[in-house]
Amino acid sequence: MDSVTQFALGAAVGVAVMGRRTAPWKAALWGGACGTLPDLDMFVDHGDPSSNVTLHRSDSHSLLWLTLASPAIAWAVSSLNGPSGSFRRWWLALWLALFTHPLLDLMTVYGTQLLRPLTDHPYAVGSIFIIDPLYTLPLLGGLVLALVLSESRGLRWNHAGLALSSVYLAWSVAAQQYVESVAGASLARQGIDADRVLVAPTPFNTVLWRVVAKPPTGYHEGIYTLLDA
């Protein structure tokens, strides 16, 4: 996902976990920073464009490496926040901010190497485009309200933003599964025996979908909208 979305998710998670234990802006700042941190690998040049694409979302997105790095980051942040900082709570908040970054990238089509160093397989669900305002806006809205409203009201709005964005993500998976069934029936009617079928949303939505089917020779491509009777 785009950097704005990853920052918003990390910040919202930070605010939700820290609650009243620290100022919401501090939780949002550190959570957002950790939510962005794995994507700093895009500034590493691996020598050629193909390697840069392949090795993005690799070690920096490993669930194991991020988990191992989280205690040191949490210790530094809790130390900077003085006596009121709770190391264990900061650890949970920042670990979740780090951990949810590759999990959200997993939902896109480009492939995320979650299980390095055990395997370099790029996992992908492909149910959401890398930029989707309907996912991002609830996060941003809840986060802004958490920063400007009173503590209890703001926290409730932040929780609501996280809940709405999560429901939308679940909806994207359900919509993808439905389009896959429609595509499978269409291919069967045409007698096309496809080895692989890719179903992914077109930019900025989960209503209009692209389907690519790969039989032994050649390929077939289609477009399907959920608004089509």
Buried (B, 14 or more C-beta within 10 A) or exposed (E): BBEBBBBBBBBBBBBBBBBEBBBBEBBBBBBBBBBBBBBEBEEEEBEEEEEBEBBBBBBBBBBEBBEEBBBEBBBEBBEEBEEEBBBEBBBBBBBBBBBBBBBBBBBBBBBBBBBBEEEEEBBBBBBBBBBBEBBBBBBBBBBBBBBEBEEEEBBBBBBBBBEBBEEBBEBBBEBBEBBBEBBBEBBEEEEEEBEEBBBBBEEEBBBBBBBBBEBEEEEBEBEBEEEEE
